[in-house]
Amino acid sequence: MGQLKIKLASGKNVTLEAFHMSVTYSGLLAGEPTQEMNEKIINNFSSPKNWGARKSYIEKSNIYALENVLKPIIYSAWLSAKPINDKEKQFDGSEIVVVWFGNEKLNKSIKRIIVDGLEKFDWNKHAKNFNI
């Protein structure tokens, strides 16, 4: 299977390098989520270690399912594209890891989950140019 190409709402074409999903409260064995716990989840989230050190952006709008309860799934997508504003052609590309909270949608394809999750993402504002 080839790499998945995605067209963002802004019109930017990006390539999905990797995708990961995890349960938001995977370590909560008893009790109710608290605001402090939610802040720790948000502030301490890291993408899979085998993705390396990459710039990350966490989409923090519309993250709650209920008051003090984050949506049940954390999605993260490592994306790459052509460089941003590279008039001197000094970069090989641009990339970022985008993280968002969502509801488990077993009836959606991975591509649809990603496209929906990245609907409002501003590539030029958040992605970072790189050299190989």
C-alpha positions, 0 to 999 in steps of 0.5 A: 500500500502506498502513502496516503495523500490528503487534501486539507480544507485549505487546499494543501496536499499532505502525505500521511507518514504515520497515524496513531490512536490511543484511549484518552483515559487508558490509565484511569482504573477507578474514579472520575476524570478531573480538570487536573488530570485532563490538563496532565493528559493534554500537556504531557501527551507525546507522539510515538517515540519511533516517530522521532522528535518532531514539532507537534500541535494539539488541537484544543478546541472541541475536546470535551465530551462532557464537562471535565471529560475529554473525548475518548480517543486521542488521534495523532497524525504525522504529516509531511508536505512540500516546503512552506514559503521556500522561494530560495529552495533551501528546504526538502519539505515541511512536517508536523504531528497533529493531535486531536481528541475525538469519538471512536468511529468504527464506521469511519475509515482512517482517511475520513477520521484524519480528514475530519480531524484536520478540517480546521488545521492551518498548515502554513501557520503550524508546520515546520520546514526541514532538511534531510 
